[in-house]
Amino acid sequence: MKKVRCYVAVLLCIAVLMQGCKGKKASYVTIGTGGVTGIYYPTGIAISRMVNKNFDQYKIKVTVESTSGSVFNVNAVLKGDLVFGVVQSDRQYQAYNGLAEWSGLGKQSELRSVFSIHPESITLTASENSGIRDISDLKGKRINLGNPGSGHLQNSRDILAAIGLAEDDLSAEYVKAVEAPGLLQDERLDAFFYTVGHPSSNIKEATSGRIKVSIVPIRGRHIDKMLEKYPYYAKSIIPHSFYRYALNTDDVETVGVKATFVTSKNIDEDIVYAITKEVFENFEAFISLHPAYQALTKENMLKGLTAPIHKGALRYYKEVGLDRYIDPKLIID
């Protein structure tokens, strides 16, 4: 009889545990990305698919939102409108330190890093008829600098400042990156800036139309001084082989940043842990999704970060020994 009672008790415990698992409330998570022609959007899609296929395990449902870019994503994450956002490393630096758009708001101390992704190059694409062969040729030209809320708007402003030009020295436009190739091909723009990983469908579109187009190098002593001033910029190369219809015959020298994945200090540790684990445990599948990811290593995905590492991500990194690659200043939780 005692054995029967014990057996029934065990079954009741199992039933309670199973009911608890079944009753676990689902979490709905949104990742803010960028325009659909860039790499932010497919990056978000890839991460969402990794997590969603294991819904029974994590009870997390991930959706992806195309947004206006880095500034929007930072602000939306901090307000709780997004759970995660893909953000340029320079914008992460500026937000956390209370600079640029955040200079009047102060340090955004609740911003948290999860990991870095691909390198992004500041890309200046110009029509042959514009006469733009160098960044010193921009004065008086019709140039799209980028839409408000995007990371590349600040990048183009930094380039202009470095070479001694103001926005008033140009016929400046501020449209979204997705619109710029069409405007260039319609001869309503002479050139446009876009900070993006390569190869990019946006740049392919711009270089494949009736109007002949080249990618303009961003280099020189003024740019070297800019690199000294801003620690988040570094020199980069755009392979000319990525754009077979562009006029370039050599790889293009430029500068760039990194794409980073961020969240808020207030997001549940288990959610951030699950997202981090899925990306790193499926690393080979992740880097196969786009040519821009090919240079990624697990180690360099922990570089180029400014905001502290979220405690959920840190928990995973400690489990697998990756925490040794993290700047100790970023471990504060």
Backbone torsions as a table, in degrees:
resi	resn	phi	psi	omega
1	MET	NA	-41.7	178.5
2	LYS	-61.9	-39.8	179.6
3	LYS	-62.6	-39.6	178.8
4	VAL	-62.8	-45.1	-179.3
5	ARG	-62.7	-40.3	179.0
6	CYS	-64.3	-41.2	-179.3
7	TYR	-63.8	-43.5	178.9
8	VAL	-63.5	-40.1	-179.9
9	ALA	-62.4	-42.8	178.9
10	VAL	-61.9	-44.4	179.4
11	LEU	-61.3	-39.2	178.8
12	LEU	-64.5	-39.9	178.8
13	CYS	-63.1	-44.0	179.8
14	ILE	-63.2	-41.1	-179.3
15	ALA	-63.4	-41.8	178.9
16	VAL	-62.8	-44.4	179.6
17	LEU	-62.3	-43.3	-179.8
18	MET	-65.8	-37.4	178.8
19	GLN	-65.9	-37.8	178.3
20	GLY	-62.9	-41.2	179.2
21	CYS	-64.9	-44.7	-179.0
22	LYS	-64.6	-32.3	-176.0
23	GLY	-87.0	1.7	-179.9
24	LYS	-61.2	127.6	-176.5
25	LYS	-70.9	133.7	178.7
26	ALA	-73.5	146.1	175.4
27	SER	-106.6	134.2	179.6
28	TYR	-108.5	121.1	-170.3
29	VAL	-122.1	132.1	177.7
30	THR	-115.6	133.2	176.5
31	ILE	-104.8	123.4	174.8
32	GLY	-86.2	131.2	-174.2
33	THR	-118.7	-112.0	-179.2
34	GLY	-162.5	-155.0	177.8
35	GLY	-67.3	152.7	-174.8
36	VAL	-70.0	-15.0	179.0
37	THR	-89.8	-7.5	178.9
38	GLY	-90.7	-166.1	-178.7
39	ILE	-98.5	-19.3	179.4
40	TYR	-56.8	-45.0	-175.4
41	TYR	-64.1	-51.4	176.7
42	PRO	-64.1	-27.5	174.8
43	THR	-62.8	-46.7	177.7
44	GLY	-62.0	-41.0	179.3
45	ILE	-61.7	-43.5	-179.2
46	ALA	-61.8	-44.7	-179.3
47	ILE	-65.6	-40.8	-179.2
48	SER	-62.3	-40.5	-179.0
49	ARG	-66.3	-38.9	179.1
50	MET	-59.2	-43.7	-176.5
51	VAL	-78.3	-41.8	-175.9
52	ASN	-63.8	-31.1	180.0
53	LYS	-69.0	-16.2	177.4
54	ASN	-111.8	36.2	-178.4
55	PHE	-58.2	-40.0	-179.0
56	ASP	-60.8	-29.8	-180.0
57	GLN	-81.2	-46.1	-171.9
58	TYR	-99.2	-21.9	-172.8
59	LYS	56.0	41.0	178.2
60	ILE	-122.1	127.1	176.6
61	LYS	-112.2	119.3	-175.3
62	VAL	-106.5	131.9	172.5
63	THR	-121.5	162.3	-176.0
64	VAL	-122.7	137.0	179.7
65	GLU	-120.2	128.2	172.1
66	SER	-78.2	124.2	-176.2
67	THR	-124.7	-177.7	179.4
68	SER	-81.5	-3.5	172.4
69	GLY	125.0	-158.2	-166.6
70	SER	-59.8	-49.2	-177.4
71	VAL	-62.4	-46.0	177.0
72	PHE	-57.9	-45.3	-176.2
73	ASN	-63.9	-43.2	177.4
74	VAL	-58.5	-50.7	-176.6
75	ASN	-65.0	-39.1	-179.6
76	ALA	-69.0	-37.5	176.7
77	VAL	-63.2	-44.4	-177.3
78	LEU	-70.8	-27.2	177.4
79	LYS	-84.9	-11.1	-178.9
80	GLY	89.3	7.9	178.0
81	ASP	-78.7	-25.2	172.9
82	LEU	-125.5	153.0	175.4
83	VAL	-90.8	-41.4	178.0
84	PHE	-129.8	158.8	175.1
85	GLY	-147.5	146.4	172.5
86	VAL	-93.4	125.6	-168.7
87	VAL	-139.0	137.3	174.5
88	GLN	-61.8	145.8	-176.9
89	SER	-61.4	-33.0	178.1
90	ASP	-67.9	-36.9	179.1
91	ARG	-71.3	-34.9	174.5
92	GLN	-61.2	-45.1	178.9
93	TYR	-60.1	-47.6	-177.4
94	GLN	-65.8	-41.9	180.0
95	ALA	-64.6	-48.3	-176.5
96	TYR	-64.7	-31.5	-178.4
97	ASN	-96.9	4.3	176.4
98	GLY	69.0	42.1	-178.6
99	LEU	-114.7	173.2	177.3
100	ALA	52.8	-125.4	-177.6
101	GLU	-60.4	-18.5	-177.3
102	TRP	-101.8	9.1	-176.8
103	SER	-63.7	-30.8	178.5
104	GLY	-87.3	-10.3	-178.0
105	LEU	-101.4	-20.5	-178.3
106	GLY	88.7	-179.4	-176.8
107	LYS	-61.4	127.8	179.5
108	GLN	-88.3	76.4	-167.7
109	SER	-73.5	-11.9	178.6
110	GLU	-90.1	-2.2	176.4
111	LEU	-69.1	139.0	-179.5
112	ARG	-133.0	142.3	175.8
113	SER	-85.3	151.1	171.1
114	VAL	-116.6	-56.2	174.1
115	PHE	-166.0	168.2	172.9
116	SER	-95.1	161.2	177.2
117	ILE	-124.1	-120.7	-170.9
118	HIS	-89.6	158.1	171.0
119	PRO	-73.1	147.8	179.6
120	GLU	-127.1	129.7	-178.2
121	SER	-101.4	137.5	172.0
122	ILE	-71.9	117.0	-170.4
123	THR	-115.7	121.3	177.6
124	LEU	-108.8	111.0	-176.6
125	THR	-108.2	125.5	-173.3
126	ALA	-132.7	147.5	175.8
127	SER	-75.5	151.1	-179.9
128	GLU	-61.2	-38.9	-176.8
129	ASN	-70.6	-14.9	-178.8
130	SER	-69.9	-23.0	-176.4
131	GLY	78.2	8.7	-179.9
132	ILE	-86.0	110.5	178.4
133	ARG	-115.9	-15.0	-176.0
134	ASP	-149.3	159.4	-179.6
135	ILE	-64.9	-17.2	177.2
136	SER	-74.9	-5.7	-176.7
137	ASP	-97.3	11.5	-171.3
138	LEU	-81.9	-20.7	-173.9
139	LYS	-57.8	130.2	177.6
140	GLY	79.9	-1.4	-176.9
141	LYS	-90.1	160.9	177.6
142	ARG	-88.2	103.5	-172.2
143	ILE	-122.3	128.7	171.1
144	ASN	-85.5	120.6	-178.3
145	LEU	-91.1	-20.0	-179.1
146	GLY	124.1	152.9	-177.4
147	ASN	-78.0	149.4	175.0
148	PRO	-55.6	137.4	-178.2
149	GLY	93.4	-4.8	178.7
150	SER	-97.0	155.5	176.3
151	GLY	-71.4	-34.9	-174.1
152	HIS	-73.2	-15.2	173.9
153	LEU	-64.1	-45.1	178.1
154	GLN	-67.8	-36.1	178.0
155	ASN	-60.7	-45.7	-179.7
156	SER	-65.8	-35.5	176.5
157	ARG	-65.4	-38.7	177.9
158	ASP	-63.9	-40.5	178.9
159	ILE	-63.8	-46.0	179.0
160	LEU	-59.6	-45.1	179.9
161	ALA	-62.0	-38.7	-178.6
162	ALA	-62.8	-35.0	-178.1
163	ILE	-97.4	8.4	173.6
164	GLY	82.1	24.2	178.0
165	LEU	-110.7	146.1	171.9
166	ALA	-103.3	163.0	179.3
167	GLU	-62.1	-28.9	178.7
168	ASP	-69.8	-15.7	177.7
169	ASP	-77.7	-8.8	-179.4
170	LEU	-117.4	170.0	162.4
171	SER	-96.0	85.4	-169.0
172	ALA	-83.5	139.6	173.8
173	GLU	-118.6	158.8	-175.6
174	TYR	-137.0	50.8	-178.6
175	VAL	-95.2	166.0	179.2
176	LYS	-68.1	152.2	-178.0
177	ALA	-57.9	-34.2	-177.3
178	VAL	-63.8	-25.1	-178.5
179	GLU	-87.4	-21.9	-169.8
180	ALA	-64.0	-43.4	179.9
181	PRO	-58.1	-41.4	179.0
182	GLY	-64.5	-41.0	178.7
183	LEU	-66.0	-36.3	177.3
184	LEU	-66.3	-44.5	-179.7
185	GLN	-70.0	-25.7	176.3
186	ASP	-85.5	3.0	179.6
187	GLU	62.8	29.5	175.0
188	ARG	-99.1	-6.1	171.8
189	LEU	-131.8	148.8	171.6
190	ASP	-89.9	-31.0	-177.4
191	ALA	-165.8	164.1	173.2
192	PHE	-146.3	148.6	173.9
193	PHE	-93.3	143.7	173.4
194	TYR	-155.8	123.4	176.3
195	THR	-93.2	115.7	-169.6
196	VAL	-157.8	155.8	171.4
197	GLY	-79.1	152.7	-175.8
198	HIS	-119.9	148.0	0.7
199	PRO	-73.2	149.3	-177.8
200	SER	-120.5	133.7	177.8
201	SER	-64.0	-28.8	177.8
202	ASN	-62.5	-48.1	-178.7
203	ILE	-71.8	-34.1	175.5
204	LYS	-61.3	-42.1	178.1
205	GLU	-62.9	-42.9	-177.7
206	ALA	-65.0	-33.3	-174.1
207	THR	-94.8	1.3	-172.7
208	SER	-110.0	8.6	-175.9
209	GLY	-98.7	-165.3	-178.3
210	ARG	-64.3	-40.0	-178.5
211	ILE	-80.0	127.3	179.1
212	LYS	-73.2	139.6	-169.3
213	VAL	-136.5	148.1	173.2
214	SER	-131.8	158.8	173.8
215	ILE	-98.1	124.1	-170.8
216	VAL	-89.9	129.7	177.3
217	PRO	-62.0	144.1	174.0
218	ILE	-118.6	99.1	-172.5
219	ARG	-158.7	176.1	177.8
220	GLY	118.9	175.3	-174.0
221	ARG	-65.6	-33.6	178.4
222	HIS	-66.9	-37.0	178.0
223	ILE	-69.6	-37.5	177.3
224	ASP	-60.6	-38.1	177.8
225	LYS	-67.4	-36.3	176.9
226	MET	-62.8	-39.7	178.5
227	LEU	-63.2	-34.9	177.7
228	GLU	-69.3	-33.6	-176.4
229	LYS	-76.5	-39.8	-174.5
230	TYR	-114.1	112.9	-174.4
231	PRO	-69.2	-15.5	-176.8
232	TYR	-88.3	-5.9	175.1
233	TYR	-95.1	148.9	176.0
234	ALA	-149.9	157.0	177.8
235	LYS	-67.7	147.0	177.6
236	SER	-148.1	168.4	-177.2
237	ILE	-127.0	135.4	172.3
238	ILE	-104.7	112.0	179.9
239	PRO	-62.4	127.4	-179.6
240	HIS	-67.6	-20.9	-179.8
241	SER	-66.9	-17.8	178.2
242	PHE	-70.1	-22.2	-173.3
243	TYR	-129.1	84.6	-170.5
244	ARG	-65.8	-23.8	-178.0
245	TYR	-96.8	-3.3	175.2
246	ALA	-71.8	159.0	-178.7
247	LEU	-77.7	-13.2	-178.1
248	ASN	-63.3	137.7	175.6
249	THR	-112.9	-7.1	177.9
250	ASP	-127.8	159.9	173.3
251	ASP	-60.1	149.4	-172.6
252	VAL	-103.4	125.5	176.2
253	GLU	-80.2	134.3	176.5
254	THR	-156.2	-165.7	176.1
255	VAL	-130.6	164.2	-177.8
256	GLY	-161.8	-174.7	-179.7
257	VAL	-131.1	-164.5	173.8
258	LYS	-124.6	150.5	170.1
259	ALA	-82.2	136.8	179.2
260	THR	-128.9	156.4	-178.5
261	PHE	-110.0	119.7	-173.2
262	VAL	-125.5	164.8	175.6
263	THR	-150.9	-169.1	178.2
264	SER	-107.0	151.5	175.7
265	LYS	-55.0	-28.4	-172.7
266	ASN	-84.2	-5.0	-179.0
267	ILE	-75.4	140.8	-177.1
268	ASP	-53.9	134.3	-176.9
269	GLU	-59.3	-38.7	-177.1
270	ASP	-66.5	-34.2	178.6
271	ILE	-65.7	-48.1	-178.5
272	VAL	-66.8	-37.1	176.9
273	TYR	-60.0	-46.3	-177.2
274	ALA	-63.4	-44.7	179.9
275	ILE	-61.6	-47.4	-178.6
276	THR	-61.7	-46.5	-178.2
277	LYS	-61.6	-44.1	-177.9
278	GLU	-62.8	-40.9	179.5
279	VAL	-65.6	-46.7	-175.2
280	PHE	-77.7	-31.3	177.9
281	GLU	-75.9	-19.1	177.2
282	ASN	-115.1	38.3	-171.3
283	PHE	-58.8	-46.7	-177.3
284	GLU	-63.5	-39.7	177.6
285	ALA	-66.7	-38.1	-179.0
286	PHE	-64.1	-48.7	-175.6
287	ILE	-72.6	-14.0	177.9
288	SER	-81.7	-6.3	-173.3
289	LEU	-75.7	-23.6	-177.3
290	HIS	-155.1	141.7	179.0
291	PRO	-57.4	-27.7	-179.9
292	ALA	-66.1	-18.7	-178.9
293	TYR	-88.2	-6.8	-169.0
294	GLN	-62.2	-28.5	-179.6
295	ALA	-86.3	0.9	-177.4
296	LEU	-71.0	141.9	167.4
297	THR	-129.6	161.4	177.9
298	LYS	-62.0	-33.0	179.5
299	GLU	-67.4	-48.3	-176.5
300	ASN	-76.4	-7.6	171.8
301	MET	-75.3	-5.9	176.7
302	LEU	-110.1	15.0	177.5
303	LYS	-111.1	162.0	177.9
304	GLY	77.9	18.9	-178.6
305	LEU	-103.5	147.5	-179.8
306	THR	-118.4	-46.2	179.3
307	ALA	-72.1	151.8	178.3
308	PRO	-57.6	152.7	178.3
309	ILE	-72.6	131.9	177.5
310	HIS	-61.8	142.8	-174.8
311	LYS	-63.6	-27.4	176.9
312	GLY	-69.4	-41.8	176.3
313	ALA	-67.0	-42.2	-179.2
314	LEU	-61.1	-36.7	177.9
315	ARG	-57.7	-43.7	178.3
316	TYR	-67.5	-45.2	-177.8
317	TYR	-60.2	-37.4	177.6
318	LYS	-67.8	-38.1	-179.6
319	GLU	-59.7	-37.3	-173.9
320	VAL	-106.9	5.0	175.9
321	GLY	81.5	12.1	179.3
322	LEU	-82.0	-11.2	-178.3
323	ASP	-63.1	-18.3	179.7
324	ARG	-69.5	-14.9	179.2
325	TYR	-92.7	-3.2	-176.5
326	ILE	-90.1	136.6	174.4
327	ASP	-57.9	121.9	-177.5
328	PRO	-55.2	-26.6	179.6
329	LYS	-66.2	-18.3	-178.4
330	LEU	-91.0	-1.4	179.7
331	ILE	-103.5	96.8	-176.2
332	ILE	-125.3	-16.4	-177.9
333	ASP	-85.1	NA	NA
